[in-house]
Amino acid sequence: MNTDKKIAFIGGGNMAGSLIQGLCQSGYPAKNITVSDPVTEKVNTLRDKFGINGGSDNAKAARDADVILFAVKPQMMAEVLSGIAAEIPDFKDKLLISIMAGVTISRISGILHGAPRIVRVMPNTPALIGMGMAGLFASEGAMPEDRDFARDVLASVGKAVFVKTEAGIDEITALSGSAPAYFFYFMECMAEKAKAYGYSEEDARIILEQVAKGSAEMVIRNQDKTLAELRAAVTSKGGTTYEAIKVMQERNLAEIISAALDACKNRAEEMGKQF
């Protein structure tokens, strides 16, 4: 990663904070990072914690930067981008990275005077603890080094992959952006059953935390096995696990998951039209 580039974060919320932390921990110079947010408390917290620059003037932060990372809510997008565009006539020399959900590259470029170098990103909340999974898509005008830089920024808080089309951002929203909630919900349902069996809430949580952590680690350590093979290894025919899986299959859990993912993807597409 070229650490000489000056990065401006427009928006100082949780995801911006996690990316700033990841960059600083990976050795990116704090002097080359600026955050701009109307909430002074957010700016001061990030400035004090990481030694970066901060303020509330979006246009100034953007003007002085080589890379602008937009981390504002999509409903605020038009106002924030228009305010910056009013003071900066040309974005050809700047890389723009957007983590604004549902905001298309054409929409960003249209507001920012036809800006050609844009990378759209869908992160997820485990980025807050350095274990994120992000999907990226680059505009046609983005250079190879732009793609590399954007990927490195997101890789500072986890892993990152490029999708082939912009529609792929909606798909990865369903597969990773929203996915932590699916796992939390599954654990929530199991915890409720554990309590019905008489376990305390504390013990139920300990059990599920360890099961989730151990299962994920087995997937990571056994790259030579498919997920189906890992499942089969603990699903002896006629055994206890077999009976549980049989109920899930009989009630079409796979179909429910597929429909849920499609619903998420479809909503992401709707948001793209909305914003």
PLY file of the C-alpha trace (Angstrom):
ply
format ascii 1.0
element vertex 275
property float x
property float y
property float z
element edge 274
property int vertex1
property int vertex2
end_header
0.00 0.00 0.00
1.20 3.49 -0.88
1.24 5.14 2.55
2.08 8.54 1.09
-1.51 9.07 -0.03
-3.63 11.41 2.05
-6.97 9.85 2.99
-10.06 11.83 3.99
-12.90 10.02 5.75
-16.19 11.84 5.20
-18.17 10.61 8.17
-16.76 9.47 11.49
-19.11 6.66 12.52
-18.28 3.16 13.71
-17.21 1.75 10.35
-14.98 4.74 9.61
-13.48 4.38 13.05
-12.75 0.70 12.52
-11.05 1.41 9.18
-8.99 4.20 10.70
-7.94 1.86 13.49
-7.06 -0.88 11.02
-4.97 1.49 8.91
-3.10 2.89 11.90
-2.43 -0.58 13.31
-1.07 -1.69 9.94
1.39 1.21 9.95
-0.38 3.85 7.90
0.87 7.31 8.98
-1.73 9.05 11.15
-0.62 12.39 9.72
-1.98 11.30 6.33
-5.46 10.49 7.66
-8.22 13.07 8.17
-11.78 12.60 9.37
-14.58 15.10 8.78
-17.88 14.92 10.65
-20.38 17.52 11.90
-20.42 15.82 15.31
-17.42 17.31 17.12
-17.36 14.54 19.71
-16.81 11.87 17.05
-13.97 13.83 15.49
-12.29 14.54 18.82
-12.53 10.90 19.90
-10.87 9.63 16.73
-8.28 12.41 16.72
-7.32 11.79 20.34
-7.25 8.01 20.00
-5.25 7.72 16.79
-3.48 11.07 16.40
-5.13 11.78 13.04
-6.37 15.10 11.67
-10.01 16.09 12.09
-12.59 18.77 11.47
-16.09 19.45 10.19
-15.35 20.96 6.77
-16.04 18.15 4.28
-14.92 20.12 1.24
-11.60 21.09 2.81
-10.89 17.52 3.87
-11.78 16.25 0.39
-9.82 18.96 -1.42
-6.59 18.13 0.40
-6.92 14.36 -0.04
-5.71 11.89 -2.64
-8.32 9.36 -1.49
-11.81 10.24 -0.27
-13.71 7.57 1.64
-17.42 8.25 1.98
-18.82 6.75 5.19
-22.13 8.57 5.58
-25.66 7.21 5.71
-27.19 6.78 2.23
-30.06 9.15 3.01
-27.45 11.87 3.69
-25.49 11.08 0.53
-26.97 13.65 -1.85
-26.58 16.55 0.56
-23.02 15.63 1.57
-21.76 14.94 -1.95
-23.46 18.00 -3.41
-21.85 20.18 -0.76
-18.42 18.86 -1.68
-19.09 19.09 -5.43
-20.04 22.76 -5.04
-16.49 23.56 -3.95
-14.41 21.04 -5.90
-14.82 21.17 -9.71
-12.76 18.10 -10.67
-12.25 14.67 -9.10
-10.14 13.09 -11.84
-7.05 13.00 -9.65
-8.80 11.48 -6.64
-9.74 7.91 -5.76
-13.22 7.73 -4.27
-14.15 4.81 -2.01
-17.78 4.46 -0.95
-19.16 2.32 1.86
-22.61 3.93 1.46
-25.15 1.10 1.21
-27.27 1.12 -1.94
-25.56 4.09 -3.58
-24.44 3.21 -7.11
-21.25 4.27 -8.80
-23.21 6.16 -11.47
-25.04 8.13 -8.77
-21.79 9.11 -7.06
-20.12 10.01 -10.35
-23.17 11.99 -11.47
-23.04 14.24 -8.43
-19.25 14.59 -8.40
-18.77 16.00 -11.91
-18.28 12.64 -13.62
-15.61 11.38 -11.21
-14.06 8.35 -12.96
-12.12 6.56 -10.21
-14.64 5.02 -7.81
-14.59 1.83 -5.78
-17.82 0.78 -4.13
-17.56 -1.35 -0.99
-19.93 -3.47 1.09
-18.28 -4.16 4.47
-19.80 -5.97 7.44
-19.85 -5.37 11.17
-17.09 -7.84 12.18
-14.79 -5.21 10.66
-15.29 -3.47 14.00
-13.16 -6.21 15.60
-10.75 -6.64 12.67
-12.52 -9.70 11.24
-14.58 -8.15 8.47
-15.49 -9.54 5.07
-15.90 -6.91 2.37
-16.97 -7.04 -1.25
-15.65 -4.41 -3.67
-16.50 -3.28 -7.19
-14.46 -0.78 -9.19
-15.63 1.60 -11.91
-14.22 1.31 -15.42
-12.15 4.44 -14.81
-10.46 3.03 -11.71
-6.81 2.14 -12.24
-5.21 -1.13 -11.09
-3.45 0.72 -8.28
-6.82 2.14 -7.19
-8.22 -1.37 -6.87
-5.16 -2.48 -4.92
-5.32 0.49 -2.57
-9.02 0.06 -1.85
-8.57 -3.65 -1.21
-5.68 -2.95 1.15
-7.76 -0.44 3.12
-10.50 -3.02 3.68
-8.00 -5.81 4.28
-6.71 -3.83 7.26
-9.88 -4.90 9.09
-10.35 -8.41 7.67
-10.60 -9.84 4.18
-11.76 -8.29 0.91
-12.68 -9.61 -2.54
-13.71 -7.91 -5.77
-17.00 -8.91 -7.39
-17.33 -9.10 -11.18
-20.29 -6.75 -11.63
-21.88 -3.97 -9.61
-24.90 -6.20 -9.16
-22.51 -8.45 -7.28
-22.44 -5.85 -4.50
-26.12 -6.60 -3.86
-25.34 -10.31 -3.81
-22.45 -9.96 -1.38
-24.68 -7.78 0.78
-26.81 -10.89 1.23
-23.84 -13.24 1.58
-21.64 -11.24 3.96
-22.88 -7.71 4.62
-26.04 -8.84 6.39
-24.87 -12.36 7.20
-23.63 -11.79 10.77
-27.25 -11.20 11.75
-28.22 -14.59 10.33
-25.70 -16.35 12.55
-26.69 -14.25 15.56
-30.33 -15.21 14.96
-29.52 -18.91 14.72
-27.57 -18.65 17.98
-30.42 -16.66 19.54
-32.90 -19.44 18.69
-30.59 -22.09 20.11
-30.08 -20.03 23.26
-33.83 -19.83 23.79
-34.07 -23.63 23.50
-31.16 -24.05 25.92
-33.02 -21.92 28.46
-36.14 -24.03 27.89
-33.99 -27.06 28.77
-33.14 -25.32 32.04
-29.75 -23.79 31.30
-29.03 -20.32 32.63
-28.65 -17.51 30.12
-24.96 -17.29 31.03
-24.30 -20.99 30.47
-26.31 -21.00 27.23
-24.18 -18.18 25.91
-20.92 -19.84 26.93
-21.96 -23.03 25.13
-23.02 -21.28 21.93
-20.02 -18.95 21.81
-17.64 -21.90 21.99
-19.61 -24.01 19.50
-19.67 -21.13 16.99
-16.00 -20.32 17.48
-14.91 -23.96 17.29
-17.03 -24.69 14.21
-15.68 -21.65 12.37
-12.13 -22.64 13.26
-12.68 -26.16 11.92
-13.80 -24.68 8.60
-10.69 -22.48 8.52
-8.29 -25.31 9.39
-9.77 -27.89 7.02
-9.44 -26.20 3.65
-9.16 -29.60 1.95
-12.73 -30.49 2.98
-15.99 -29.08 1.69
-18.61 -27.77 4.08
-20.77 -30.77 3.21
-17.91 -33.12 4.12
-17.38 -31.38 7.46
-21.09 -31.72 8.22
-21.13 -35.38 7.17
-18.20 -36.10 9.48
-20.42 -35.41 12.51
-23.66 -36.77 11.05
-23.57 -40.54 11.47
-26.65 -42.13 9.92
-29.18 -42.99 12.59
-27.36 -40.93 15.21
-28.41 -37.86 17.17
-27.02 -35.30 14.74
-28.62 -37.16 11.84
-32.04 -36.76 13.42
-31.54 -33.01 13.89
-30.33 -32.50 10.32
-33.23 -34.61 9.02
-35.72 -32.24 10.63
-33.95 -29.24 9.07
-34.03 -30.90 5.65
-37.65 -32.00 5.97
-38.65 -28.44 6.80
-36.60 -27.07 3.89
-34.06 -25.01 5.82
-32.03 -24.66 2.61
-35.07 -23.18 0.85
-35.70 -20.78 3.73
-32.08 -19.60 3.65
-32.19 -19.18 -0.13
-35.38 -17.11 0.08
-33.92 -14.99 2.88
-30.79 -14.23 0.87
-32.87 -13.29 -2.16
-35.01 -10.97 -0.01
-31.87 -9.25 1.25
-30.43 -8.93 -2.26
-33.73 -7.60 -3.63
-33.90 -4.95 -0.90
-30.35 -3.90 -1.71
-31.40 -3.47 -5.35
-34.39 -1.38 -4.26
-32.14 0.85 -2.15
-29.93 1.38 -5.19
-32.92 2.79 -7.05
-34.01 4.84 -4.05
-30.72 6.60 -3.47
0 1
1 2
2 3
3 4
4 5
5 6
6 7
7 8
8 9
9 10
10 11
11 12
12 13
13 14
14 15
15 16
16 17
17 18
18 19
19 20
20 21
21 22
22 23
23 24
24 25
25 26
26 27
27 28
28 29
29 30
30 31
31 32
32 33
33 34
34 35
35 36
36 37
37 38
38 39
39 40
40 41
41 42
42 43
43 44
44 45
45 46
46 47
47 48
48 49
49 50
50 51
51 52
52 53
53 54
54 55
55 56
56 57
57 58
58 59
59 60
60 61
61 62
62 63
63 64
64 65
65 66
66 67
67 68
68 69
69 70
70 71
71 72
72 73
73 74
74 75
75 76
76 77
77 78
78 79
79 80
80 81
81 82
82 83
83 84
84 85
85 86
86 87
87 88
88 89
89 90
90 91
91 92
92 93
93 94
94 95
95 96
96 97
97 98
98 99
99 100
100 101
101 102
102 103
103 104
104 105
105 106
106 107
107 108
108 109
109 110
110 111
111 112
112 113
113 114
114 115
115 116
116 117
117 118
118 119
119 120
120 121
121 122
122 123
123 124
124 125
125 126
126 127
127 128
128 129
129 130
130 131
131 132
132 133
133 134
134 135
135 136
136 137
137 138
138 139
139 140
140 141
141 142
142 143
143 144
144 145
145 146
146 147
147 148
148 149
149 150
150 151
151 152
152 153
153 154
154 155
155 156
156 157
157 158
158 159
159 160
160 161
161 162
162 163
163 164
164 165
165 166
166 167
167 168
168 169
169 170
170 171
171 172
172 173
173 174
174 175
175 176
176 177
177 178
178 179
179 180
180 181
181 182
182 183
183 184
184 185
185 186
186 187
187 188
188 189
189 190
190 191
191 192
192 193
193 194
194 195
195 196
196 197
197 198
198 199
199 200
200 201
201 202
202 203
203 204
204 205
205 206
206 207
207 208
208 209
209 210
210 211
211 212
212 213
213 214
214 215
215 216
216 217
217 218
218 219
219 220
220 221
221 222
222 223
223 224
224 225
225 226
226 227
227 228
228 229
229 230
230 231
231 232
232 233
233 234
234 235
235 236
236 237
237 238
238 239
239 240
240 241
241 242
242 243
243 244
244 245
245 246
246 247
247 248
248 249
249 250
250 251
251 252
252 253
253 254
254 255
255 256
256 257
257 258
258 259
259 260
260 261
261 262
262 263
263 264
264 265
265 266
266 267
267 268
268 269
269 270
270 271
271 272
272 273
273 274
